[in-house]
């Protein structure tokens, strides 16, 4: 059940990233770009979570990689929000 939820979360993040980046291409608003890049990273994080849930801990533990990916993704969004507020 958990893998289905993670897979649906991945698909949702991919859809959000696609819509944000498509809007950026049309409008050129840079905040859409930063948000789209963040959602690409969050989709990667959810994909890694799906893989991590479905593999035994003895074979592979992706917890550290997932935390790094999510911190970098949210850092990009915070940077973009800060940059656009100036």
N, C-alpha and C positions, 0 to 999 in steps of 0.2 A: 504494500500500500504506500509506503514512504517513497519508493522509487517512482510511482505514478505521480505523486505530488511534486517531487523534484523535477520530473520530466515536464510536467505542465508549467511549472515555474520557469523552466528554461525556455519553453516555447513562448511564454508570455513576455519574458525579457527580450527575446529575439524580435517579437512583434513590436514591442515598444521602441527598441533600438532602431528598427527599420522605419517606423513612422516618424521618429524624431529626426533621423538623418535625412529622410526624404523631405521633411519640412525645412530642414536647414538648407538643402539643395535648392528648394523653391524660394525661400524667403531670405536666406543669408544671415539670419540672426545667430550670432555665435553661441548664445546660451543653449540653443538647440543642439549645436555641435557637441558642447561639453556634456550635456545630458545624454545624448546618443552614445558617446564614447563610454560614459559611465554604465549605461545599460548593456553595452557590449561586454564590458568586464563582468557585470553582474550575471549575464547569461553564461559566460565562461565559468563563473563561480558555481552557478546552479548545475551546469553540466558536470563539473568536477564533483559536486556533491552527489549527483546521480551515480557516477562511477564509484565514488567512495562508499556509498550505501550498499552497492551491489557486489563489492569485492570484500573478501575476508580481511580483517585487520592484519593478519599474519603476512599476507601477500603485499599489501600496499596500504599506506595511511596518507591520505591527501589533506589532512586537516591543516597543516602548516601552509601548504600551497594555496588552499582555499582562503585562509585568512589573509595571506599576502595579496592575493588577487582582489579580494574585496576591499582591503585598505587602499590599494592603489586606485581602484575604480572610484571609491568615494573621495579619495584625495584629489583626483582629477576633477570631480564635480565641485568640490569645495574651492579648488583653484579657479575654476571657471566662474563660479558665483562671485568670488572675490574680485577677479579680474574685470568682470562685467559691471561691478558696482562702482568702479572708479570712473 
